[in-house]
Amino acid sequence: MGIEYDGTDYHGWQRQEHISSVQAVVEKAISRVADEPIEVVCAGRTDKGVHALGQVIHFDTFAKRSEQAWIMGTNRYLPPSVTVHWIQLADTNFHARFSATARRYAYLLYCHPTRSSILRQNVTWEHKKLNLTAMREASQYLLGEHDFSSFRGKDCQAKTPVRTVLHLNIIEKSPLVIIDIKANAFLYHMVRNIVGALLAVGHEKQQPAWIKEVIEATDRRCADITAPANGLHFLEVDYPAQFKLPIPIVLQAVPPIVNLSTFNVG
């Protein structure tokens, strides 16, 4: 099942006692359609305030429904901030998390002297001019396989800090600057910590080569601040072709002034 959501009003994806979560509202809605308790597994757990346009989940059920019934029924019971876009019967070997080969995020910066009231929940406001040339130079150090301990959140539970960044593009679509990053997997807060470091370069507090020093230090204290959650969007998940999943509808849901389908994925 493919899901889109605005994470503003949720304390992240993961179900928690007495706290609003995307997982809880999704499971509640699907359970009503299935007429049985449903637990779902997602491709990637997002934090409080983070949005998703291409989240993928799987679940087991004895219920028999048409694709349209699953989609229309589930959406009927979901709040407007969460939408199901597609569903299909999965191969028995499919796992939303462990079958994934890559995940892609976009971080949206609104670069303008004054903030946007309309876009405030979907972008991070930058009123200072950014040196995008320096940021692009710095981003090249992040490509490939590295120990990303310097960009790892303190509560990360991953067994290894080694990840492979497949692309990292910085695109200007004034007044937006989009940091488009894809990796085989991400550590807790990894994207937001990378963005924070790139912003230090963009503000000319650091030189591009400083990013290389941060990576080699493998120490979170050597990097910069964690960028706010609201600018982060979980775009899509890659799976082996054998599963024949739909191509994500990436993007009719982000602010209309940016068309993510035109991203250069390098």
CORPEWO-V134291 format. One line per field, one symbol per residue. psi: psi as a letter, one per 40 degrees, with the letter a starting at -180 (. if undefined). burial: 1 if it has 9 or more other C-alpha atoms within 8 Angstrom, else 0. Layout:
psi->???
burial->???
This chain:
psi->hhiiihedeifadhhihehhiddddddddddddefihhhihidhhiiheiihefihiiiiieihiiddddddddddeiieehhhdiiihiidehhddeeheiihihhhhhhidiihddedeeihhheihigdddddddddeeiahihfdefhideheidiehihhdihihhhgheihhhhhhidiiihedddddddddddddefdiideddddddddfhdeeaaihiiddehhhdihhiiddefiihigdgeeiheehheeeihe.
burial->11111111011111100001111111111111110001011110011111111111110000000010111011100100011111100000001110111111111111110010000101111110001001111110111001111111100000001111111111100001111111111111111111111111111000110111011001110011010011111111101100100000011001000010000000
